[in-house]
C-alpha cells in the first residue's frame, strides 16, 4: 500500500508540474522553448527569452532546448512536447498548409515575427566554387534532418538545376558539425540559415580566414517563383565575420515565434508582452533582438496570430 501511495503521489506531482494555463495559475507554467543548435542564434536567443519569461511571469519556469530547429520545433509544438518554438517563415507556411515536410496541417499559431534569417552558403578553404551550380560533385552538408536549413538548402540547389540527392555528396550535419568538418577539410561546403552573426561561423572565420560565403542571389527569383514571396534578397556584410570582400547578396527568410494553437490566451499574451517589454535585456543576449518591432511582428501570414498575441498588439495600437 505504501508503494501504491508513493506512485500516486508522484503522478500527482507530475501533473501539477505540467501546468500550461494562464500565467499565475496555481499549478504554474512549465515552458520548453524549442530552439536549434548551440552555436546558432535560435539557441542563444531562446536562452535569453527563457530567463526573461521565468523572471517576468508569475509561477513560470522556462527552459531552452537544443533541437534540429524549424521542422522539429513545429512537430514538438504539435505533440505538446514544447510550448514555444522558433521557426523560419517558409517552414511555418508549409506546416499550416500541410505540405512538404508535413503530412497534415499543424495546429500552430504565431506570437510574432522577430528577425530575418540569412542563408550562409559557406565554402571551405581551397575549394573552387563561385556559384551554387559549381557544387555539383562536391561534398556538401545540407544541415541536419528536420531543420529549416535543409528545407532551404534543397530548394536552393534545385533552383540552380542540381538534384540534392544525386548531384552532390550529401551530408546532414548540424552547424557545430559542419564548422568542424570545414576545419578538418572533410566537406567542401555547407548550408546554414541563421541570424547575424552566427557564433559557429564566426569561429570558423577566425580559424580559417580564407573560407568564403557564397553569393546566392542568382537563385532568388526562381525560389520566389516556385515557393513564394517569403524568400527575399538580403545582404551580408562580410565584416560581420571579419572577412574581406565587402558585401554579398543572399536569400533571406523571416523568423517567427510559434506556439500550439491550444495555448491559453492569457499565457500567450504574457509571453508576447515579456518579449517586447524585455527587448533591451534580450539585445544584450544577441543583437538580432534589436529587430523586434511591434508593427513588423504582426506580419506572420499565412500563419495566424494567436489571440493572446493579437490582444497585446491591439493594446499597443
Secondary structure, DSSP 8 states (H G I E B T S, - for coil): -HHHHHHHHHHHHHHHTT--SSTT-TT-EEEEEE---TTSHHHHHHHHHHHHHHHHSTTEEEEEE--S-HHHHHHHHHHTS-SEEEEEHHHHHHHHHT-TT-SS---EEEEEEEEEEEEEEEE-TT---SSGGGGTTSEEE---TT-HHHHHHHHHHHHTT--TTTTSEEE---HHHHHHHHHHTS-SEEEEEE-SS-HHHHHHHHH-TT-EE---GGGHHHHHHHH-TTEEEEEEEGGGGT-SS-EEEEEEEEEEEEEETTS-HHHHHHHHHHHHHTHHHHHHH-GGGGG--HHHHT--TTS-B-HHHHHHHHHT-
